[in-house]
């Protein structure tokens, strides 16, 4: 018995070390050994917690099916020993995996089970988190009114708990729903309430993201100067906290505003800076978007060959990340440049691929793409 427990504590020490070093595979190996010990001693609680931990490790590695298998094995074990808090954790983890897999209905069912347990056991903090998770599900699936209902319940709980971080996040979530509904003033009201809280808490990263969101709203309603003001405030904060990913996004946003204001050279300066950062943070999705924007700026300046060069860099990146909508935009833009240069065979080739993508994803611009293709075919023959 002593040897078993000595071995167990040794495994725990190893686990802590591997977790600290981010060595997931070694951590998994230790978890598996601990699991055998728990099964040997018929410790259902320890077995369940370890299965949950293995599931979390697989989840962090992106192996979602393996994670789900571990969580589903852990669930009946924890129910045998009646630990509602751990049961809620496992149910929540299953919900998160289903959400990541895009199975929103299944995710919602598990989140609702978590909610019942939280209310039974009076765990208001987790109840608020779960209400928010369900709100996200309804928002993503287009049921905006239901999303608002869950977010309002979330907000009330966070207010009661004095959880300002949760309150700020929920205000932003509510604002995002109103933005999707086209209710601009309400969107701005909620975003600005969130902004005040972020500023009060000295949450500079959250403050910067909220400033960026407000800038996007003003950009959407055509108030370019206000959009620039908020984007530039966000940029300053992202640089202060070293958030390079969002710095990239914000630089691109500023470039887009200057582009629309016909200040192409200024736009290109911001785009080029954003491009360098997108490569630094290794984000091919953002890199493709920025390359397309640079190409569009050169195209409007009449530098069509230069534009084609940037489209040519953007296209394989969009294909690499499987972004069909991005690929479609780039191919269509290339086709327009080829057509203007009189390179009709190349334009036709790109537009045929655009139409194929539009048909596959049921794109709203399918008829427009088909007309453009037909016009090129007429010119070609």
C-alpha positions in Angstrom: 0.0 0.0 0.0 2.8 2.4 0.9 4.5 1.8 -2.4 1.3 2.5 -4.3 0.8 5.8 -2.6 4.5 6.7 -2.9 4.2 6.0 -6.6 1.0 8.1 -6.7 2.6 11.2 -5.1 5.6 10.8 -7.4 3.2 10.9 -10.4 1.5 14.0 -9.1 4.9 15.7 -8.8 5.7 14.7 -12.3 2.4 15.9 -13.6 2.8 19.3 -12.0 6.3 19.6 -13.6 5.1 18.5 -17.1 2.1 20.8 -16.9 4.3 23.8 -15.9 6.6 23.0 -18.9 3.7 22.5 -21.3 4.8 18.9 -22.0 1.4 17.5 -22.9 2.5 14.1 -24.1 4.5 13.4 -20.9 1.6 14.7 -18.8 -0.8 12.3 -20.6 1.5 9.4 -19.8 1.5 10.3 -16.1 -2.3 10.7 -16.1 -2.6 7.2 -17.7 -0.4 5.7 -14.9 -2.4 7.5 -12.2 -5.6 6.2 -13.8 -4.4 2.6 -13.5 -3.7 3.2 -9.8 -7.1 4.7 -9.1 -8.7 1.7 -10.8 -6.6 -0.7 -8.8 -7.7 0.9 -5.6 -11.3 1.3 -6.9 -11.3 5.0 -6.2 -14.1 6.2 -8.5 -13.7 9.8 -7.6 -9.9 9.8 -8.4 -10.6 7.8 -11.6 -13.3 10.3 -12.7 -11.1 13.3 -12.0 -8.2 11.8 -13.8 -10.3 10.9 -16.9 -11.5 14.5 -16.9 -7.9 15.7 -16.7 -6.9 13.4 -19.6 -9.9 14.8 -21.6 -8.7 18.3 -20.9 -5.2 17.5 -22.1 -6.6 15.9 -25.3 -8.8 19.0 -25.8 -5.8 21.3 -25.5 -4.1 19.2 -28.1 -7.1 19.6 -30.4 -8.0 15.9 -30.2 -11.7 16.5 -29.5 -13.1 13.0 -30.1 -10.6 11.5 -27.6 -11.4 14.3 -25.2 -15.1 13.6 -25.5 -14.5 9.8 -24.9 -12.7 10.6 -21.7 -15.3 13.0 -20.4 -18.2 10.6 -21.2 -16.4 7.8 -19.2 -15.8 10.2 -16.3 -19.4 11.3 -16.0 -21.1 8.0 -14.7 -18.2 7.5 -12.3 -18.6 10.9 -10.7 -22.4 10.4 -10.5 -21.7 7.2 -8.4 -19.9 9.2 -5.7 -22.4 12.1 -5.9 -20.1 15.2 -6.4 -22.3 17.8 -8.0 -19.5 20.3 -8.4 -17.3 17.9 -10.3 -20.2 16.5 -12.3 -21.0 20.1 -13.4 -17.4 20.5 -14.5 -17.5 17.4 -16.6 -20.9 18.2 -18.1 -19.6 21.7 -19.0 -16.5 20.2 -20.6 -18.6 17.9 -22.8 -20.7 21.0 -23.8 -17.6 22.9 -24.7 -16.3 20.0 -27.0 -19.7 19.7 -28.7 -19.7 23.5 -29.2 -16.2 23.3 -30.7 -17.4 20.6 -33.0 -20.2 22.8 -34.2 -22.9 20.6 -32.6 -24.7 23.4 -30.9 -27.9 21.6 -30.0 -25.9 18.9 -28.1 -23.8 21.5 -26.4 -26.9 23.3 -25.3 -28.4 20.2 -23.7 -25.2 19.6 -21.6 -25.1 23.3 -20.6 -28.7 23.1 -19.5 -27.8 20.1 -17.3 -25.0 22.1 -15.8 -27.4 24.9 -15.1 -29.8 22.6 -13.2 -26.9 21.3 -11.0 -25.7 24.8 -10.3 -29.1 25.9 -9.1 -29.6 22.8 -7.0 -26.2 23.2 -5.4 -26.4 27.0 -5.2 -23.2 27.8 -7.2 -24.1 31.3 -8.6 -20.7 32.0 -10.2 -20.8 28.8 -12.3 -24.5 29.4 -12.9 -23.7 32.8 -14.4 -20.9 31.3 -16.6 -23.3 28.6 -17.8 -26.1 31.1 -18.6 -23.6 33.0 -20.7 -22.5 29.8 -22.5 -26.1 29.1 -23.4 -26.5 32.7 -24.5 -23.5 32.2 -26.9 -25.1 29.1 -28.4 -28.4 30.9 -29.1 -26.5 33.9 -30.5 -24.4 31.7 -32.9 -27.5 29.8 -34.1 -29.4 33.1 -34.8 -31.9 33.0 -31.9 -31.0 36.5 -30.8 -34.0 37.1 -28.5 -33.2 33.9 -26.5 -29.6 34.9 -26.4 -30.6 38.3 -24.9 -32.7 36.6 -22.3 -29.8 34.4 -21.1 -27.4 37.3 -21.2 -29.8 39.4 -19.1 -30.0 36.6 -16.5 -26.2 36.4 -16.6 -25.8 40.1 -16.1 -28.2 40.1 -13.1 -26.2 37.3 -11.4 -22.8 39.1 -12.0 -24.3 42.3 -10.5 -25.4 40.4 -7.4 -22.0 38.7 -7.1 -20.1 42.0 -7.7 -18.2 40.3 -10.5 -17.2 43.3 -12.6 -15.2 41.2 -15.1 -18.2 39.1 -15.8 -20.4 42.1 -15.9 -18.2 43.9 -18.5 -18.0 40.7 -20.7 -21.8 40.3 -20.6 -22.5 43.9 -21.4 -20.2 43.4 -24.4 -22.1 40.2 -25.4 -25.4 42.0 -25.2 -24.0 44.8 -27.3 -22.9 42.3 -29.9 -26.4 40.8 -30.2 -27.9 44.2 -30.6 -25.3 44.9 -33.3 -26.3 41.8 -35.2 -29.9 43.0 -34.9 -28.9 46.3 -36.4 -29.8 48.4 -33.3 -26.8 50.7 -33.4 -27.6 53.0 -30.5 -28.3 50.1 -28.1 -25.1 48.4 -29.3 -23.1 51.6 -28.5 -24.8 52.0 -25.1 -23.8 48.5 -24.0 -20.3 48.7 -25.4 -19.7 52.0 -23.7 -21.0 50.6 -20.4 -18.5 47.7 -20.8 -15.8 50.2 -21.7 -16.3 52.2 -18.5 -16.0 49.1 -16.4 -12.9 47.8 -18.2 -11.3 51.2 -17.7 -12.3 51.2 -14.0 -10.8 47.8 -13.5 -7.6 48.8 -15.4 -8.3 45.9 -17.8 -6.3 47.4 -20.7 -6.6 44.4 -23.0 -10.4 44.2 -22.5 -10.6 48.0 -22.8 -8.7 47.9 -26.1 -11.0 45.2 -27.5 -14.1 47.2 -26.5 -12.6 50.3 -28.1 -12.0 48.3 -31.3 -15.6 47.0 -31.2 -17.0 50.6 -30.8 -14.8 51.7 -33.7 -16.2 48.9 -35.9 -19.8 50.1 -35.1 -19.0 53.7 -36.1 -17.3 52.3 -39.2 -20.4 50.3 -40.0 -22.6 53.4 -39.9 -20.2 55.5 -42.0 -18.8 57.7 -39.2 -15.2 57.3 -40.4 -13.5 59.9 -38.2 -15.1 58.5 -35.0 -14.1 55.0 -36.1 -10.5 56.1 -36.6 -10.4 57.8 -33.1 -11.6 54.5 -31.4 -9.3 52.3 -33.5 -6.3 54.5 -32.7 -7.1 54.4 -29.0 -7.4 50.6 -29.2 -4.1 50.4 -31.1 -2.2 52.3 -28.4 -3.5 49.9 -25.6 -2.8 46.7 -27.6 0.7 47.9 -28.0 1.1 48.6 -24.3 -0.1 45.2 -23.3 1.8 43.4 -26.1 -1.3 41.9 -27.8 0.2 41.4 -31.2 -2.7 39.5 -32.7 -5.2 42.3 -32.0 -2.7 44.9 -32.9 -2.6 43.3 -36.3 -6.4 43.4 -36.6 -6.6 47.0 -35.5 -3.8 48.2 -37.9 -5.8 46.5 -40.7 -9.0 48.2 -39.5 -7.3 51.7 -39.5 -5.9 50.9 -43.0 -9.5 50.0 -44.2 -10.9 53.3 -43.0 -8.1 55.3 -44.7 -8.7 53.2 -47.8 -12.3 54.2 -47.8 -11.4 57.8 -47.3 -9.3 57.6 -50.5 -6.1 58.1 -48.5 -4.5 55.2 -50.3 -0.8 55.8 -49.3 -1.7 56.1 -45.6 -3.9 53.0 -45.9 -1.0 51.1 -47.5 1.4 52.1 -44.6 -1.0 50.6 -42.0 -1.7 47.5 -44.2 2.1 46.9 -44.6 2.6 47.2 -40.8 -0.3 44.8 -40.2 1.1 42.4 -42.8 4.4 42.2 -41.1 2.7 41.5 -37.7 0.4 38.9 -39.2 3.5 37.0 -40.3 5.2 37.5 -36.9 2.2 36.0 -35.1 1.8 33.3 -37.8 -1.8 34.0 -38.6 -2.4 33.0 -42.3 -6.1 33.9 -42.1 -5.3 37.5 -41.2 -2.3 37.6 -43.6 -4.6 36.6 -46.5 -7.1 39.3 -45.6 -4.4 42.0 -45.4 -2.8 40.9 -48.6 -6.1 41.1 -50.4 -6.7 44.6 -48.9 -3.2 45.7 -50.2 -4.0 44.3 -53.6 -7.3 46.2 -53.7 -5.6 49.5 -52.8 -3.0 49.0 -55.6 -5.8 48.1 -58.0 -7.7 51.3 -57.2 -4.4 53.2 -57.8 -4.2 51.6 -61.2 -1.2 49.4 -60.4 -2.9 46.2 -61.7 0.2 44.0 -62.0 1.2 44.9 -58.4 -2.3 44.0 -57.3 -2.2 40.6 -59.0 1.1 39.9 -57.2 -0.6 40.5 -53.8 -3.7 38.5 -54.8 -1.3 35.7 -55.8 0.2 35.7 -52.3 -3.2 35.8 -50.6 -4.9 33.0 -52.5 -2.8 30.0 -51.4 -3.1 31.2 -47.8 -7.0 31.3 -47.9 -6.9 27.8 -49.5 -4.5 26.6 -46.8 -6.8 27.6 -44.0 -10.0 26.4 -45.8 -11.6 29.9 -45.9 -13.9 29.4 -48.8 -15.5 32.9 -48.5 -12.0 34.5 -48.4 -10.9 32.4 -51.4 -14.0 33.4 -53.3 -13.4 37.1 -52.7 -9.8 36.9 -53.8 -10.6 34.9 -57.0 -13.3 37.3 -57.9 -11.0 40.3 -57.5 -8.3 38.6 -59.5 -10.9 37.9 -62.3 -11.9 41.6 -62.4 -8.2 42.7 -62.8 -7.6 40.0 -65.5 -10.7 41.2 -67.4 -9.5 44.8 -67.2 -6.1 43.8 -68.6 -7.8 41.9 -71.4 -6.6 38.5 -70.1 -10.0 37.0 -70.6 -9.0 33.3 -70.4 -7.5 33.9 -66.9 -10.6 35.9 -65.9 -12.8 33.0 -67.0 -10.8 30.5 -65.1 -11.1 32.4 -61.8 -14.8 33.2 -62.3 -15.6 29.5 -63.0 -14.0 28.6 -59.6 -15.9 31.5 -58.0 -19.2 30.1 -59.3 -18.3 26.6 -58.1 -17.7 28.0 -54.6 -20.9 30.1 -54.6 -22.9 27.0 -55.6 -21.2 24.9 -52.9 -21.8 27.4 -50.0 -25.1 28.8 -51.4 -23.6 32.3 -51.6 -26.0 35.2 -52.0 -24.0 36.6 -54.9 -24.2 33.5 -57.0 -26.3 35.1 -59.7 -24.0 38.1 -59.9 -21.0 35.7 -60.3 -22.8 33.8 -63.0 -23.5 37.0 -64.9 -19.9 38.2 -64.6 -18.8 34.8 -66.0 -21.2 34.9 -68.9 -20.0 38.5 -69.8 -16.4 37.3 -69.9 -17.3 34.3 -72.0 -19.1 36.5 -74.5 -16.1 38.8 -74.8 -13.8 35.8 -75.1 -15.8 34.3 -78.0 
